[in-house]
Amino acid sequence: MTTTIDEVVGRNSDVRARPAGFVTDTFAIAGRALRAVPRDLEAVIPGVFIALFFFVVNIATLSNLTESSIPGFDFKAFQLPTAILLGVTGVSRAPAVVLDVQNGYFDRLLLSPVRRSSILLGHMIADIAVAVGLIIPILAVGFLVGVRFDTGLLGLLAFIALGALWSLAFTGFGYAIALKTGNPAAVNSSFLLFFPFLFLTTSYVPREQLEGWLDVVAAWNPVTYLLQGMRTLIYGGWNWSDIGAALLAIAIVGVVSMSMCFAALRGRIRRG
């Protein structure tokens, strides 16, 4: 007696793909996102170029002025964290999520047993790896111009970690816009959100040099405390108060951005 294909399919019509697990799903998404980075270098290279450009130009134009005005002040070391934040902020795989939404891949993911949160978390793991990759060449230029870490190798690793964590915290805004709008232009413009954070703070001079309204704004700006925490690792030693304030600033921004992007993910799932 023979069994037809239709009979086999009929008997197994209730067969479903078995979930692979949260960790497997997350790293599968992360691996796919990382494999796409070499094909999308135009999305990451400009950030490093702009950061290095402003770092070198600011050192050339402002070092003598600031160091002569503030005895013992090392403007190169002071500027390095600013260059790092300029290079890694807003760099994420959010534009790739927009493309997935537009070409239907995102909807196919929702039809699979993949964990919904893994879709975002996988991309964010890739973002951390990309951020670390972007920090390294900026650090290399910093070393070339004479910047050294008083806290040694551990301080250098903590410095990189702070930069990567800030990059991760800020990516939530890009993913929120990507999932809410599905518009690549809107996602690309999300970097503009960072400009008030970076320039209304101690990006060019110490806090003591700020006056009036700018000093008030800087006091409420989380980037002020992030910059101070990163700078203390270079020339201030292990000042746990400054480092803790930097971590708190990252956490505050991260809670806001992640709440927005996961809310946008839930909205996209409902629409799907």
C-alpha positions in Angstrom: 0.0 0.0 0.0 1.4 3.4 -1.0 1.1 6.6 0.8 0.6 9.7 -1.2 2.3 13.1 -0.5 -1.1 14.6 0.2 -1.8 12.0 2.9 1.5 12.7 4.6 0.9 16.5 4.5 -2.6 16.0 5.8 -1.4 13.9 8.7 1.3 16.5 9.6 -0.6 19.7 8.9 -0.3 20.6 12.6 3.5 20.4 12.6 5.1 23.7 13.6 8.7 24.9 13.7 10.1 24.4 17.2 11.4 27.6 18.9 15.2 27.6 19.1 15.4 29.6 22.3 15.9 33.2 23.3 19.7 33.2 23.3 19.9 31.3 19.9 17.3 33.7 18.4 19.1 36.8 19.6 22.6 35.7 18.4 21.2 34.6 15.1 19.7 38.1 14.5 23.0 39.6 15.8 25.0 37.5 13.4 22.9 38.5 10.4 23.2 42.2 11.4 27.0 41.9 11.7 27.4 40.1 8.4 25.6 43.0 6.7 27.9 45.7 8.1 30.7 45.2 5.4 28.1 45.8 2.7 26.9 49.0 4.4 30.2 50.7 5.4 28.8 54.1 4.2 26.6 54.0 7.2 29.5 53.7 9.7 32.6 55.2 8.1 31.4 58.8 8.0 30.9 58.8 11.8 34.6 58.0 12.3 35.8 60.4 9.7 33.7 63.3 11.2 34.9 62.5 14.7 38.6 62.4 13.7 38.2 65.5 11.6 36.9 67.6 14.5 39.3 66.0 16.9 42.4 67.0 14.8 41.0 70.4 13.9 40.0 71.3 17.4 43.4 70.3 18.8 45.2 72.3 16.1 43.1 75.4 16.7 42.3 75.4 20.4 45.1 73.6 22.2 47.4 76.6 22.7 44.6 78.9 23.7 43.1 76.6 26.3 46.3 75.3 27.7 47.8 78.8 28.1 44.6 79.9 29.8 44.3 76.9 32.2 47.6 75.8 33.8 48.2 72.1 33.6 45.3 71.5 31.2 45.7 68.8 28.6 43.3 69.7 25.8 44.1 66.6 23.7 43.0 64.3 26.6 40.0 66.5 27.3 38.8 66.3 23.6 39.2 62.6 23.2 35.9 61.6 24.9 34.1 64.2 22.8 35.5 62.7 19.6 34.5 59.2 20.8 30.9 60.3 21.5 30.7 62.1 18.2 31.9 59.0 16.4 29.6 56.4 18.0 26.4 58.2 18.7 23.6 57.4 16.4 25.5 54.6 14.6 23.1 51.6 14.6 21.4 49.0 12.4 18.1 50.9 12.6 18.3 51.7 8.8 18.5 48.0 8.1 15.4 47.4 10.2 13.6 49.9 8.0 14.7 48.0 4.9 13.4 44.8 6.6 10.1 46.5 7.2 9.9 47.7 3.6 10.8 44.5 1.9 8.6 42.3 4.0 11.4 40.4 5.9 10.3 41.9 9.2 6.8 40.5 8.7 8.2 37.1 7.8 10.2 37.2 11.1 6.9 37.8 13.0 5.4 34.7 11.3 8.3 32.6 12.6 8.7 31.4 16.2 11.6 33.8 16.8 11.3 35.8 20.1 10.0 39.3 19.3 12.4 41.0 21.7 15.3 39.1 20.1 14.7 41.1 16.9 15.7 44.3 18.6 18.2 42.8 21.0 20.1 41.0 18.3 20.6 44.2 16.4 21.7 46.0 19.5 24.4 43.4 20.2 25.6 44.1 16.7 25.6 47.8 17.5 27.8 47.3 20.5 30.3 45.4 18.4 30.3 48.1 15.7 30.7 50.9 18.3 33.8 49.2 19.8 35.1 48.9 16.3 34.6 52.6 15.7 36.2 53.6 19.0 39.5 51.8 18.3 40.7 54.0 15.4 39.7 57.2 17.3 41.7 55.9 20.3 44.6 55.1 18.0 44.8 58.7 16.8 44.5 59.9 20.4 47.6 57.8 21.3 49.4 59.1 18.3 49.0 62.7 19.5 50.2 61.8 23.0 47.0 60.9 25.1 47.8 58.4 27.8 45.5 56.7 30.4 46.5 57.3 34.1 44.3 54.3 34.9 46.2 51.9 32.7 44.8 49.1 30.6 41.8 48.6 32.9 40.9 52.2 32.6 41.2 52.0 28.8 38.8 49.1 28.8 36.4 50.9 31.0 36.6 53.9 28.7 35.7 51.8 25.7 32.8 50.2 27.7 31.4 53.6 28.6 31.5 54.7 24.9 29.9 51.5 23.7 27.2 51.6 26.4 26.3 55.2 25.5 26.1 54.2 21.8 23.7 51.4 22.8 21.6 53.7 25.0 21.2 56.2 22.2 20.3 53.6 19.5 16.9 53.1 21.1 15.8 56.4 19.6 16.8 55.3 16.1 15.0 52.0 16.4 11.9 53.7 17.8 11.8 56.0 14.7 12.5 53.1 12.4 9.7 50.9 13.7 7.2 53.7 14.1 7.7 55.3 10.7 9.4 52.8 8.5 11.0 55.8 6.9 14.8 55.7 6.2 15.1 59.5 6.0 13.5 59.9 9.4 15.9 57.4 10.9 19.0 59.1 9.3 17.9 62.4 10.8 17.7 60.9 14.3 21.4 61.9 14.8 20.2 65.5 15.0 18.8 64.7 18.4 22.3 64.3 19.7 23.6 67.8 18.8 22.0 69.6 21.7 23.3 66.8 24.0 26.9 67.2 22.7 27.3 71.0 22.3 25.2 72.2 25.3 27.7 70.7 27.6 31.4 70.5 28.5 32.5 69.4 25.0 35.1 72.1 24.5 35.8 73.6 28.0 35.6 72.5 31.6 32.5 73.1 33.6 34.1 75.9 35.5 34.5 77.9 32.3 30.7 77.8 31.6 28.5 80.7 32.6 24.9 81.8 32.6 22.3 79.7 30.9 24.8 77.3 29.3 26.0 76.3 32.8 22.4 75.6 33.9 21.7 73.5 30.7 25.0 71.6 31.1 24.1 70.8 34.7 20.9 69.0 33.4 22.6 67.4 30.4 23.5 63.7 30.9 26.4 64.0 28.5 28.1 66.4 30.9 28.4 63.6 33.4 29.3 61.0 30.8 32.2 63.1 29.5 33.4 63.7 33.0 33.4 60.0 33.8 35.3 59.2 30.6 37.8 62.0 31.2 38.5 60.9 34.8 39.7 57.6 33.4 42.3 59.4 31.3 43.7 61.9 33.7 41.8 61.8 36.9 42.3 58.3 38.2 39.6 55.9 39.5 37.1 58.6 40.7 34.1 56.3 41.4 31.8 59.3 41.9 32.4 60.5 38.4 32.3 57.0 36.9 29.0 56.3 38.8 27.5 59.5 37.5 28.5 58.6 34.0 26.8 55.2 34.3 23.7 56.8 35.8 23.5 59.2 32.9 23.8 56.3 30.4 21.1 54.5 32.4 18.7 57.4 32.3 19.0 57.9 28.6 18.8 54.2 28.0 15.6 53.7 30.0 13.9 56.5 28.0 15.2 55.3 24.6 14.6 51.6 25.2 11.1 52.2 26.5 10.4 54.1 23.3 11.8 51.5 20.9 10.2 48.4 22.6 6.9 50.3 22.7 7.3 51.0 18.9 8.1 47.2 18.4 4.8 46.3 20.2 3.0 48.7 18.0 4.6 47.3 14.8 3.7 43.8 15.9 0.1 44.8 16.4 -0.1 46.4 13.0 1.6 43.3 11.4 
